[in-house]
């Protein structure tokens, strides 16, 4: 999906990026490990960064739990982008550089139904509870949104009543994808991970009184091969000109 900026805005963005990347080695090979929750944003913006900076970006997509495991296990990248709460764990462990940390975007938890099924009312907590109880099968992720939804079902007092029809996807497996395959009727995940998936219909965010916001952040790896280029990419993703792209995929700037 191409980055959708006007010609003037794109030109300004490119100039800004060239400025912020001046201290980075030209033509660096930048390796990024990123949460799938940021896929729409990053894939939209990275091509313009590559064009402006001359750097080449290779992105490794993974779930938050998988990223934690891989970085803790010694996998080397230049930059990590994931849920801020988990990023902070890696910073505390010395795996990432704390002073490089920056918030990029934030997202609420969304709800979707498999395409072709009747759309339930999710406008209130009571309505959502009824929709969950009525659904034949339910899926949520193993990332921050999934952990929250699992706790939410307990607080609603329905966890035991629905446990036989709930699937928690493995790290990195998208809820929308298993729904599109017919493996779940009702799904919960970050809005950005549901809104563009074919084969499902995005119903909307959780009701405001039970919503939770996940902040997606970035930090440079403590052993990055190209730390200056990684820092330049972070500045690019957090520039004001990135905001329209972030909002278009159902998120808000960090």
ZIDA-V331002 format. One record per backbone hydrogen bond with DSSP energy under -0.5 kcal/mol. NH is the residue of the N-H (numbers start at 1). CO is the residue of the C=O. E is the energy in kcal/mol with one decimal. If there is no record, write none. Layout:
BEGIN
nh->(NH | NH)
co->(CO | CO)
e->(E | E)
END
This chain:
BEGIN
nh->(5 | 10 | 11 | 12 | 13 | 14 | 15 | 16 | 17 | 18 | 19 | 20 | 21 | 22 | 24 | 27 | 28 | 30 | 30 | 31 | 32 | 32 | 33 | 34 | 34 | 35 | 36 | 38 | 39 | 42 | 43 | 44 | 45 | 46 | 48 | 49 | 50 | 51 | 52 | 53 | 54 | 56 | 57 | 58 | 58 | 59 | 60 | 61 | 62 | 67 | 68 | 69 | 70 | 71 | 72 | 73 | 74 | 75 | 78 | 79 | 80 | 81 | 82 | 84 | 86 | 87 | 88 | 89 | 90 | 91 | 92 | 93 | 94 | 95 | 96 | 97 | 98 | 100 | 101 | 102 | 104 | 105 | 106 | 107 | 109 | 110 | 111 | 112 | 113 | 114 | 115 | 117 | 120 | 128 | 129 | 130 | 131 | 132 | 133 | 134 | 135 | 138 | 139 | 140 | 141 | 147 | 148 | 149 | 150 | 151 | 152 | 153 | 154 | 155 | 156 | 157 | 157 | 158 | 159 | 162 | 163 | 165 | 166 | 167 | 169 | 169 | 173 | 174 | 178 | 179 | 180 | 181 | 182 | 183 | 185 | 186 | 187 | 188 | 189 | 191 | 193 | 194 | 195 | 197 | 200 | 201 | 203 | 204 | 206 | 210 | 211 | 211 | 214 | 216 | 216 | 217 | 217 | 218 | 219 | 221 | 222 | 224 | 230 | 231 | 232 | 233 | 234 | 235 | 236 | 237 | 238 | 239 | 242 | 243 | 246 | 247 | 248 | 249 | 249 | 250 | 251 | 252 | 254)
co->(3 | 6 | 7 | 8 | 9 | 10 | 11 | 12 | 13 | 14 | 15 | 16 | 17 | 19 | 21 | 53 | 25 | 28 | 56 | 29 | 30 | 58 | 79 | 32 | 60 | 81 | 62 | 35 | 36 | 38 | 39 | 40 | 41 | 42 | 45 | 45 | 46 | 47 | 48 | 49 | 50 | 28 | 55 | 30 | 56 | 57 | 32 | 59 | 34 | 63 | 64 | 65 | 66 | 67 | 68 | 69 | 71 | 70 | 31 | 31 | 219 | 33 | 217 | 215 | 83 | 83 | 84 | 85 | 86 | 87 | 88 | 89 | 91 | 90 | 90 | 220 | 96 | 97 | 98 | 218 | 216 | 216 | 252 | 214 | 212 | 189 | 204 | 187 | 201 | 185 | 199 | 114 | 118 | 124 | 125 | 126 | 127 | 128 | 129 | 130 | 131 | 165 | 186 | 167 | 188 | 143 | 144 | 145 | 146 | 147 | 148 | 149 | 150 | 151 | 152 | 153 | 154 | 153 | 153 | 158 | 159 | 162 | 163 | 138 | 140 | 167 | 170 | 172 | 174 | 175 | 176 | 177 | 179 | 178 | 137 | 137 | 112 | 139 | 110 | 108 | 190 | 191 | 191 | 194 | 197 | 113 | 111 | 111 | 109 | 207 | 207 | 208 | 107 | 105 | 214 | 82 | 215 | 102 | 80 | 78 | 95 | 221 | 226 | 227 | 228 | 229 | 230 | 231 | 232 | 233 | 234 | 236 | 239 | 240 | 242 | 243 | 244 | 245 | 246 | 247 | 246 | 106 | 104)
e->(-1.2 | -3.0 | -2.3 | -2.5 | -2.6 | -2.7 | -2.3 | -2.4 | -2.3 | -2.4 | -1.8 | -2.4 | -1.7 | -1.4 | -1.5 | -0.6 | -1.2 | -0.8 | -3.5 | -0.5 | -0.5 | -3.1 | -2.6 | -0.5 | -2.6 | -2.4 | -1.1 | -2.1 | -1.6 | -2.7 | -2.6 | -1.3 | -1.9 | -2.8 | -0.6 | -1.6 | -2.8 | -2.2 | -2.3 | -2.7 | -2.3 | -2.9 | -0.5 | -3.0 | -0.5 | -0.5 | -3.2 | -0.6 | -2.0 | -2.6 | -2.3 | -2.1 | -2.6 | -2.7 | -2.2 | -1.6 | -1.3 | -2.5 | -2.8 | -1.7 | -2.4 | -2.5 | -2.3 | -4.0 | -0.8 | -2.4 | -2.4 | -0.7 | -1.5 | -2.0 | -2.5 | -1.4 | -1.7 | -2.4 | -1.0 | -3.0 | -0.7 | -1.3 | -1.4 | -2.1 | -2.8 | -1.6 | -2.7 | -2.6 | -0.6 | -3.7 | -2.4 | -2.3 | -2.4 | -2.3 | -2.2 | -1.9 | -0.6 | -2.7 | -2.3 | -1.9 | -2.1 | -2.5 | -2.3 | -2.0 | -1.5 | -2.8 | -2.2 | -2.0 | -0.8 | -2.2 | -2.0 | -2.6 | -2.5 | -1.9 | -2.5 | -2.5 | -1.3 | -2.3 | -2.2 | -0.6 | -0.9 | -2.3 | -1.0 | -1.5 | -0.9 | -2.2 | -0.8 | -2.5 | -2.1 | -0.6 | -2.3 | -0.5 | -1.5 | -2.0 | -2.4 | -1.2 | -2.0 | -2.7 | -1.0 | -2.1 | -2.6 | -2.1 | -1.4 | -2.4 | -1.6 | -1.7 | -2.4 | -1.4 | -0.9 | -3.2 | -2.7 | -1.3 | -2.3 | -1.9 | -0.6 | -0.8 | -3.1 | -3.6 | -0.5 | -3.1 | -0.5 | -2.7 | -1.9 | -2.2 | -2.7 | -1.8 | -2.1 | -2.4 | -1.9 | -1.9 | -1.9 | -2.1 | -1.9 | -2.5 | -1.5 | -0.9 | -1.9 | -1.4 | -2.1 | -2.6 | -2.0 | -1.0 | -0.5 | -1.9 | -1.8 | -2.2 | -2.9)
END
